[in-house]
Amino acid sequence: MSVTEAPPVPERPASNASTVVDHLRTTGILLPFAALFLTLSVTSSSFLTKVNLLNILDQQAATLVIAAAGTLVLVAGGIDLSVGAVYSLAGVTAAEVAQRTSPVLAIVLGIGVGLAVGLVNGLVVTRLRINALIATLAMSFVVSGLGTLVTHGNLVVLFEHPEFGDLARTQIITVKTSIWIAVAMVAVIGVLLARTTAGRYMYAAGGNAEAARLAGVRVDAVRVLTFVVSGGAAGLAGVIDASRVLSAQASSGDTLAFTVLAGIVVGGTSILGGEGAVWRTFLGVLFIALIGNGYDLLGLDPLYEQITLGVILLLAVAVDAWARQRRA
């Protein structure tokens, strides 16, 4: 008696809708960014000038550094709301130390503060199994309180120590070092995520943590790494801005975490993990910066700027949710 083999089941080709969704997630930020850039170039004679464009990059240097590292955290399935407080604490720590000792030690300690907080965040989330949003939000209150204790609520001014400003204010080929540092950090973090084994593990941890564990990925270690990088980047950003303006204050980063998160999400990184790219975050942060710059140059009512940003953020999250449903 012979057994009739069942015919092989043909593979179903990817639908056009799925292809469109994948393309939208990959390059979605490019079209609105290009459209906004072109619109501002046409409507404002002051926009497309070297002075204005370098000024935008200089002002956004700290945000770009934090957002690039924050992309790693979101991709790996976490979230870090403590970056604004870490940014402030690192800035005031560096400023206080710079008043008494060398600028180099101040820079090292400022970054060290960020790395330490990032490590604590990672351990709290992975070892104590506390939700990352709650853990980092609570940590932001603790760190913000420490910053206030360090400064007693006062502004720390460094006008009498201009050598500390060399970190961010020195010009190389007419471009400030704050911009060079930001571009270098974005490039390094982008390569880490896109071209290394650690980056692939981050995608795996955020996409399906249980499957990643079964495949041998040390998910907890990967997530701790992302929080450490995020904390270190926030520390560096705080030092950069303290150097840039030669002052620091414990409340300077109160809304920074949400600005950073908006830039990451607008850039196309999924709030649920497993999807994202640093270059898209770079464009997302600059897209938001161009909106603010456009409102200033065109003399528009700044009250509408927050409404615009809120609508854009809602649309970005909606696109992410729609894309996930289509792919499912």
Secondary structure as UniProt FT lines:
FT   HELIX           16..27
FT   TURN            28..29
FT   HELIX           30..43
FT   TURN            45..47
FT   HELIX           50..75
FT   TURN            76..77
FT   HELIX           83..98
FT   TURN            99..100
FT   HELIX           103..127
FT   HELIX           132..151
FT   TURN            152..153
FT   STRAND          156..157
FT   TURN            159..160
FT   HELIX           162..165
FT   HELIX           166..169
FT   STRAND          171..172
FT   TURN            173..174
FT   STRAND          175..176
FT   HELIX           177..195
FT   HELIX           197..207
FT   HELIX           209..214
FT   TURN            215..216
FT   HELIX           219..245
FT   STRAND          247..248
FT   TURN            250..255
FT   HELIX           256..266
FT   TURN            267..268
FT   TURN            271..272
FT   HELIX           278..298
FT   HELIX           303..327
//
